[in-house]
Amino acid sequence: MMKTLKILFVGIILLAGCSKEKTGNTSVPVKENDVPKITSPEYTDQLLFVDKNNYQILTSDSATFSSSDTHIQITSSGLIKRLTSAEIAPIDITWKNTANPKTTIYALGATDINQDLPYKHYQGALATNALAAYQQGWKTLQTFPAKDETYAIVLRHADASNGVDFSVNHSYMGPANWWKSADSTLARQLNNQGIQRATILGQVFKDLGYPIKRVVTSEFNRSRETAKLMNTSALPIIDGRINHLSYTVYPYGLYKGMIAIMQEQPVDNQITLIIAHHPINELRAATGYPSFPDVSPFNWTGAYLIKISPDKSVTYLGAISWAMFKYWRDIKLHQL
């Protein structure tokens, strides 16, 4: 009799310490103090990589979802209908079957197809594999810069939809040095968001302690102005080899100009910031650097991370959008 009561007592304790959680059509016991989780395989290191439209968030428990961010369209069931490429949006999650508080996660538009105005008017070739480029960049960013390594950050200038480059609408040479002008009737200039994002990115780099020793920009004012607003401690060097194709002085193209500039940098465990233009990422004709994808995402104020080895060979380490740099800074400083 005592043995039977003992078994019954143990069974009651085990039942009291467990509840049921539904996973698909199967019920499995879980402890009441277990924290519900995001089970989507694309959720890695505090960032959800949304690689398509109509992306369904998967969770270990029932929940409702919402976001006030204008870059994302999400239903209460967690279906992300659209997320602007390269942007990061917060998603608030309210769990239905637990006493846990609300959870906020962050999602990256890891595509190159969902561009908002005015960016969509200035996009080049679509990325070959935006998801892989962003995942690689996010992984690199968490240990960047590694000790005793030399790097380049290849940045596309900040958002610039103000005006039109002279050569786009004219077949003659035009005013002298029009491409260097700050006049929007002669050359495209930064817009208000570009001014804001360049300024913020400069502060982000300072907060992250990036040892930027050298800054190289194209001759275009939108590139030089990005460098000025970022306000690094290095005096910018102007180099026409990475000019936009609307006025180029280098017959071999921006990509080979970028490679030449990187190979000229000293290997000194510092960072060179190169501020250039979109066509630099369209590398279909490039050879000799198998680490580079054919075409990678390169939104305004977004970048590639590059390692420069002692033998002056260079290795592509992934793509980072402006939002990714800022989000990583916020994690480091505020533990979001």
N, C-alpha and C positions, 0 to 999 in steps of 0.2 A: 504493500500500500504506500509506504513512504517513498519507494523507488518510483512508483507511478506519479506521485505528486511532484517529485523532483523534476522528472522529465517534462511534465505539464508546465511547471513554473519556468523552466529554461525556454520552452517554446513560446510562452507569452512574452518573455523579455525580448526574444529575437524578433517577434512580430511587431512589438512596440517600437523597436529601433529602426524599422524599415518602412518605406512607403513604396508605392508603385509608380514607375515612370514608363510612359509609352514611347517606344522607339519603332516607328513604322507601325506594324500590326502586332508587335510583340511587346508584352509587358515584362519588365525586368525590375528586380528590387534594387533600390538605391537608398543610401542613408539620407535622412532628412536634412543634415547639415551639408550635403554635397552642393557645391555651387554649380548652377546650370552653365553650360559651355556652348561656344560657337563650334560646330563640328564641320563646317565647310573646309575642305582641304586647302582652299586658297587663303585661309586666315593664318598668317604667319608673322610671328614677332610683332604683335600688336597692330597689324595692318591687314585689312581684307582686300585682296586684289580682285576687283570686279572686271572680268575679262570679256564680258559680252552684255548685250541688252537682255532684259528679262532673266536676270540672274536671281536665283532663289537662295536666300540665306538658310543654312541648315543649323539647327540647334538641338541640344540634348533634352530640352523641355519646351513645352508650348509657350509662345510669347507673342506679344504685339510689338510692332515696329513703327517708328516715326522719325522724321527729321525736318527741321525748319530751314535747312540749307538749300539755297536755290539751285545748286549744281546737281541735285539728286532728285529723282522721282521714284518714290518707294511706297508700296502698299502696306497696309496694317499687317498683312500676312508675311512680310519680309521679301516680297518680290521687287527687286530693283529693276524698274523698267528702263531707266537710263541714268548714267552718271557721266558727267562731263569728263572727257579724257584729260588725264594728268592732274585733275583736282582731287582733293581729299575732303570728304564730307562726314560729319558725325552722324551716327545712327543711335537713337535712344531705344532701348529694349526694356519692355516691362514683362516680367515672367508671370505666367498665369497660376502655376501650381505650387509655388513656393513662397516663403515669407522673405525671400531675398529682395534687397532694394533694386532699383532700376540699374541697368548697365548701359554704358555708352561705349560703342566701338567706333573705329574710324575706317572708312573705305576709300580706296584709290580707284579712280577710273583708269584701269590698266589696259586701255585700248588707244587707238589713234583715229577712231572713226566718229567720235561724238564731240565735235568742236563747236563751240558757241561763237556767235558774232562778237567782235570782228575777226577773231582768229581764223575762222574757216576760210576767209578770203585770202589768207597768206600761208596756207599749208601747202607743202610740197608733196612728194611721194609718201604714201602711207607706210608706216613702219612694217617691216617684215614680220616681226614678232614682238609687239609692244609688251606683252605680258612677261616674256622671258627677259627682256631688257630691263624692265622695272624691277622684277624680282632679283635679278643679279645686282642692280644698283642698290636696292634696299639692303641686301646682305652685305655688300661692300661698305655701305655708309656706316654700319654699326661698328666697324673697326677702323674707320678712316679718320686720319691718316695713320697707317701702320708705322711703327718705329723703324728708323733707318731705311725709309723708302722715299723716293722722289716721285712727285705726281704733277699732272696737269688737270685742271678743271676747264673743260671746253664748254663755254656758256653761250647760248644764243642770247643776243641782246634782249632787253626788256620789251614789253608790249609796245608795238609801234604801228599805229594805224592812222597817225595824223599826217595827212598829205600823201603825195605820190612822188616817186623818184622821177626826175626829169626825163631820163632816157626811155621810160615806159611809154610816154605819150609823144615823144619827139624823135625824129630820125637824124637830127644834126647835133653837133657837139654841145651847144648851149653855153651858158656862162662858165667861166673858168672855175674849176674846183667846185662845181655845183653839188657834188656828192658829199663834200665836207660841210656844207652849209647847214645852219640851224633854222633856215627858212623853210617852212613846210610847203611852199609853192615850188621849191627846187628839189627837196629830198624828204623822204618820209621820216617823221620824228616820233619820239615816244609819246604815247597818250597818257592820260592821268593815271590809269592803272599801272602802266609801265614805270612811271616815276615813283609810284608808291612801292611797287614790288622790288625795284632795284634798290631802293633805300632800305627796305626791310631785309632783303637778302644780304646786304652788306653787314647789317647788325647781326644776322643769323651766323654768318661766317665768323664774326668777332666772338659771339657767344660760344661757339663751338671750338674756338681757339685754333682755327686753321692757320698754319704758318705760310701765308701768301707772301712770297718774296718778290715776285715779278708779275706785272700785268701787261698783256699785249692786246691791243684792240685793232680793229680794222680802221680805215680812214673815215668811214661814215660816221656822221655825228651821233646817230642813235646808238652806235656801239661805244663811242667815246663818252657820251652822256651817261650810259649805263655804268661805265667804270667810275666816272666822277661821283655819281650818286651812291655807289657802293662804298666809296671813301675808304679804300684799303690804305695801308701805310706805304705801298709801293707807287712810284710815279709811273703812269702808263706809258708804254712804248707804242707808237703808231706804226702799223705794218700793213701795206697795201696787198700783201700776198693773201690776206683773208678777207678782202673786200667782197661785198655782195656782187652777184653777177651782172647787176644793172650798170656797174662800172668797175671792171676788174683791170688790174695792171699786171697780173701774173698769169701767163698763158697756160699753166699746168693745172689750174683750178684750186678752189678753196681747200679741198681735202689734202692735196699734196703740199699746199702752203702750210697747213696746220702741222703736218708731219715734219716738214722742214724746220718749222719754228720749235717744235718740241725737241728735235734732235740737236738743236743749237743750245738748249738750256743746260746749265751745269747740273750734274748729279750730286746734289748737296742736301738731300733729305728735306727739301722745301717744296712749296707748291707754286706752280706758274698758273695764273688765271688768264685764259685766252678767250676774248669776247668777240664772237664772229656772227655768222648769219646762217639761215636755214639750209641752203643747198649743200653745206659742208657735210650733212648727214646722208646724202644720196651717193652711196659709195659703190655702185654697181661695177664701175670700171676700175676700181682700185684693186691692186694686187700686192701681195707681200705682207699683209697684215690679217691673217686668218681669224684673229680674235674679234675683229669688227664684223657685225652683221651687215648685210647689204644696205638696209635702210633701218635706222632706229628712230624712235620718237624724239622730237626736238622742238617742243613748244617754246614760246617766248619765255625767257628767264629760266629755262631748263638747261640741263647740262649732261655731259658725259664725264665719267671719271676715268683717268688714264694713268697708268704706271709707266715711268720712264726708267729703264734698267741701266746699269753701268755701261753696257755695250751700246747704249742709245736706241735699243729696240723699244717699241711701245706696245702696251697691252691694254685693250679696252676692258673696263671693269663694270660696265652697266650704265644705265640712264637714270637720272634723278630729275624730277620736276621741281619747280619752285615750291609747290605745296609739300613735297616730300622733305626737302631741306628744312622747311619751317616746322613741320610736324616732328621731325627727329630732334630739332632744337628744343621744342616744347617738351618732349619726353625727357630729354636730358636735364632740363632745368626745372621742370615742374612735375615730372613723373605722372603724366596724363594716364 
